[in-house]
Amino acid sequence: MIVAGASFACVVMFGLWRRVSGLLALGLAGLSGAVAGAGGLLVQDDVGAASWVVTMFAFVVMTPVHARLVFGPPGPSDVAMVAAEGSAA
């Protein structure tokens, strides 16, 4: 699950970050973080409920924040939208 979460994060960040709406991009980033966090907990012994709660919260919140800081705002940029409208005219 760790590899699946990281792979999905790469697809979201490098492939979809600027192509889908901002809310969807942030949601997919949070989902990829949750999958990677769950995978990390599944390989550990004796994981309590508090570890699950804290890890899921941290990964679901911090993955989109980190992606936003590294890749910029999600969703199509204004420049791309203006260029698309200009070429259609």
Backbone as JSON, one array per atom type, in Angstrom:
{
  "sequence": "MIVAGASFACVVMFGLWRRVSGLLALGLAGLSGAVAGAGGLLVQDDVGAASWVVTMFAFVVMTPVHARLVFGPPGPSDVAMVAAEGSAA",
  "N": [[0.81, -1.19, 0.0], [2.02, 1.18, 0.58], [3.67, 1.7, -1.62], [1.69, 1.82, -3.58], [0.23, 4.09, -2.74], [2.22, 6.06, -2.95], [2.8, 5.9, -5.68], [0.32, 6.6, -6.78], [0.21, 9.19, -5.81], [2.28, 10.35, -7.31], [1.17, 10.2, -9.88], [-1.03, 11.89, -9.53], [0.22, 14.34, -8.8], [2.14, 14.91, -10.83], [0.74, 14.39, -13.17], [-2.03, 15.11, -13.04], [-2.38, 17.42, -11.54], [-2.55, 20.06, -12.62], [-4.56, 19.68, -14.44], [-7.09, 18.9, -13.58], [-9.91, 20.02, -11.58], [-9.29, 22.28, -8.83], [-10.24, 21.5, -6.27], [-10.72, 18.76, -6.64], [-8.11, 17.9, -7.23], [-6.79, 18.43, -4.79], [-8.26, 16.72, -3.12], [-7.64, 14.19, -4.24], [-4.93, 14.16, -3.73], [-4.95, 14.1, -0.94], [-6.17, 11.61, -0.59], [-4.2, 9.91, -1.68], [-2.2, 10.29, 0.2], [-3.46, 9.22, 2.46], [-3.63, 6.51, 1.75], [-0.9, 5.82, 1.59], [-0.14, 6.35, 4.24], [-1.76, 4.5, 5.64], [-0.67, 2.14, 4.65], [1.86, 2.29, 5.77], [1.23, 1.98, 8.48], [0.19, -0.58, 8.47], [2.38, -2.27, 8.18], [3.61, -2.22, 10.59], [4.02, -3.51, 13.94], [1.68, -3.96, 16.58], [-0.06, -1.58, 16.54], [-1.89, 1.08, 17.73], [-5.22, 2.5, 18.19], [-5.05, 5.26, 18.4], [-2.76, 5.84, 16.95], [-3.65, 5.29, 14.36], [-5.63, 7.27, 14.05], [-4.18, 9.7, 14.34], [-2.23, 9.41, 12.32], [-3.78, 9.14, 9.95], [-5.13, 11.62, 9.95], [-2.94, 13.39, 9.84], [-1.64, 12.66, 7.41], [-3.69, 12.95, 5.5], [-4.2, 15.67, 5.67], [-1.65, 16.93, 5.47], [-0.45, 16.04, 3.07], [-1.84, 17.25, 0.79], [-1.24, 19.93, 1.47], [1.56, 19.99, 1.34], [1.87, 19.33, -1.37], [0.68, 21.56, -2.55], [2.49, 23.56, -1.76], [4.8, 22.75, -3.11], [4.1, 22.31, -5.86], [2.55, 24.46, -6.57], [-0.58, 26.33, -7.0], [-3.43, 24.21, -7.36], [-5.29, 22.93, -10.21], [-6.45, 24.27, -13.39], [-4.48, 26.92, -14.7], [-4.91, 30.51, -14.82], [-3.68, 31.62, -17.05], [-3.54, 29.49, -18.85], [-6.26, 29.12, -19.27], [-7.03, 31.54, -20.46], [-5.47, 31.43, -22.76], [-6.62, 29.21, -23.99], [-9.2, 30.15, -24.48], [-8.61, 32.24, -26.2], [-7.54, 30.93, -28.44], [-9.74, 29.61, -29.38], [-11.29, 31.52, -30.54]],
  "CA": [[0.0, 0.0, 0.0], [2.9, 2.34, 0.58], [4.06, 1.92, -3.01], [0.49, 2.24, -4.3], [-0.04, 5.47, -2.36], [3.26, 6.93, -3.52], [2.6, 5.89, -7.13], [-0.87, 7.4, -7.05], [0.59, 10.59, -5.57], [3.05, 10.8, -8.47], [0.22, 10.4, -10.98], [-1.82, 13.09, -9.22], [1.03, 15.55, -8.79], [2.79, 15.2, -12.11], [-0.16, 14.24, -14.31], [-3.37, 15.66, -12.91], [-2.41, 18.61, -10.68], [-2.99, 21.24, -13.38], [-5.57, 19.32, -15.43], [-8.41, 18.73, -12.95], [-10.26, 21.15, -10.72], [-8.46, 22.41, -7.63], [-10.79, 20.7, -5.18], [-10.47, 17.35, -6.95], [-6.67, 17.64, -7.09], [-6.48, 18.37, -3.36], [-8.86, 15.5, -2.59], [-6.85, 13.05, -4.68], [-3.66, 14.2, -2.99], [-5.25, 13.6, 0.41], [-6.4, 10.16, -0.69], [-2.92, 9.22, -1.85], [-1.52, 10.33, 1.5], [-4.13, 8.28, 3.35], [-3.23, 5.15, 1.36], [0.49, 5.62, 2.0], [-0.13, 6.28, 5.71], [-2.33, 3.21, 6.05], [0.33, 1.12, 4.34], [2.92, 2.38, 6.79], [0.74, 1.42, 9.74], [-0.05, -2.02, 8.33], [3.62, -3.03, 8.29], [4.11, -2.14, 11.96], [3.39, -4.36, 14.95], [1.05, -3.36, 17.75], [-0.46, -0.2, 16.27], [-3.12, 1.4, 18.45], [-6.22, 3.34, 17.53], [-4.56, 6.64, 18.35], [-1.82, 5.93, 15.82], [-4.45, 5.37, 13.14], [-6.29, 8.57, 13.98], [-3.18, 10.74, 14.13], [-1.6, 9.22, 11.02], [-4.73, 9.47, 8.89], [-5.33, 13.06, 9.96], [-1.72, 14.07, 9.39], [-1.36, 12.4, 6.0], [-4.76, 13.52, 4.68], [-4.06, 17.13, 5.68], [-0.32, 17.42, 5.09], [-0.1, 15.73, 1.68], [-2.25, 18.36, -0.1], [-0.5, 21.16, 1.82], [2.9, 19.84, 0.77], [1.75, 19.41, -2.83], [0.4, 22.97, -2.88], [3.72, 24.32, -1.6], [5.8, 22.34, -4.09], [3.64, 22.4, -7.24], [1.74, 25.65, -6.8], [-2.01, 26.12, -6.84], [-3.96, 23.16, -8.24], [-6.29, 23.33, -11.2], [-5.94, 25.01, -14.56], [-4.07, 28.29, -14.4], [-5.61, 31.54, -15.57], [-3.0, 31.81, -18.32], [-3.97, 28.42, -19.72], [-7.66, 29.33, -19.61], [-7.07, 32.66, -21.4], [-4.92, 30.94, -24.01], [-7.6, 28.32, -24.61], [-10.29, 30.98, -24.97], [-8.1, 33.01, -27.33], [-7.36, 30.08, -29.6], [-11.05, 29.19, -29.87], [-11.94, 32.63, -31.24]],
  "C": [[0.86, 1.26, 0.0], [3.29, 2.7, -0.86], [2.86, 2.39, -3.83], [0.15, 3.69, -4.0], [0.96, 6.44, -2.98], [3.12, 7.01, -5.04], [1.41, 6.74, -7.52], [-0.58, 8.88, -6.83], [1.38, 11.14, -6.74], [2.14, 11.07, -9.67], [-0.57, 11.69, -10.76], [-0.97, 14.34, -9.37], [1.58, 15.89, -10.17], [1.83, 15.14, -13.3], [-1.46, 15.01, -14.22], [-3.43, 17.01, -12.2], [-2.95, 19.83, -11.4], [-4.14, 20.94, -14.34], [-6.98, 19.18, -14.85], [-8.68, 19.94, -12.06], [-9.41, 21.13, -9.44], [-8.94, 21.54, -6.49], [-10.55, 19.21, -5.4], [-8.99, 17.01, -6.79], [-6.27, 17.54, -5.62], [-7.06, 17.11, -2.72], [-8.08, 14.25, -2.99], [-5.5, 13.0, -3.98], [-3.86, 13.69, -1.57], [-5.48, 12.11, 0.43], [-5.1, 9.39, -0.85], [-2.12, 9.21, -0.55], [-2.13, 9.35, 2.48], [-3.73, 6.84, 3.03], [-1.8, 4.87, 1.8], [0.6, 5.52, 3.52], [-0.68, 4.98, 6.24], [-1.35, 2.08, 5.78], [1.46, 1.12, 5.36], [2.49, 1.8, 8.12], [0.55, -0.09, 9.66], [1.22, -2.86, 8.45], [4.22, -3.0, 9.69], [3.36, -3.1, 12.87], [2.78, -3.5, 16.04], [0.75, -1.87, 17.56], [-1.81, 0.05, 16.93], [-4.05, 2.3, 17.64], [-5.75, 4.78, 17.4], [-3.57, 6.83, 17.21], [-2.56, 6.04, 14.5], [-5.08, 6.75, 12.98], [-5.28, 9.67, 13.64], [-2.56, 10.62, 12.73], [-2.54, 9.6, 9.89], [-4.96, 10.98, 8.81], [-4.12, 13.77, 9.37], [-1.48, 13.87, 7.9], [-2.43, 13.0, 5.09], [-4.64, 15.05, 4.61], [-2.72, 17.58, 5.09], [0.07, 17.1, 3.65], [-0.58, 16.82, 0.73], [-1.52, 19.68, 0.2], [0.89, 21.11, 1.21], [2.86, 19.97, -0.75], [1.5, 20.84, -3.28], [1.66, 23.81, -2.78], [4.74, 24.0, -2.69], [5.36, 22.64, -5.52], [2.82, 23.64, -7.55], [0.26, 25.34, -6.69], [-2.52, 25.05, -7.82], [-4.97, 23.72, -9.22], [-5.66, 24.09, -12.35], [-5.58, 26.44, -14.18], [-4.87, 29.27, -15.25], [-4.99, 31.76, -16.94], [-3.44, 30.74, -19.31], [-5.42, 28.61, -20.16], [-7.8, 30.47, -20.61], [-6.55, 32.21, -22.76], [-5.92, 30.04, -24.74], [-8.77, 29.12, -25.18], [-9.85, 31.78, -26.2], [-7.94, 32.18, -28.57], [-8.68, 29.61, -30.19], [-11.72, 30.28, -30.69], [-11.53, 32.79, -32.66]]
}
